Amino acid sequence: MSISRKDKKLFDEVRDMLQLHHYSIHTERTYCDWIKRYIQYYTMACLEEELINGNTEIEAFLTHLAVDKGLSLPTQN
């Protein structure tokens, strides 16, 4: 997946905030990885249908992780 300029700015902001709060580099990488997965999931979903507004998008993504990917609740949290 290629990352757009807009996405790069988002990741820079996420990294800055995590560093401000003294999160470890491992946590920073993990958070950014999950954000990438979220962006990729919704980029693919856009091709199939129009995105839903509000928190429903996040709920749909978490449902996808649990049902389709078999991820546990602690991992989702």
Protein Blocks (a to p, Z undefined) as FASTA:
>chain_A
ZZdfklmmmmmmmmmmmmmnopafklmmmmmmmmmmmmmmmmmmmmmpccdehjklmmmm
mmmmmmmnopafklmZZ
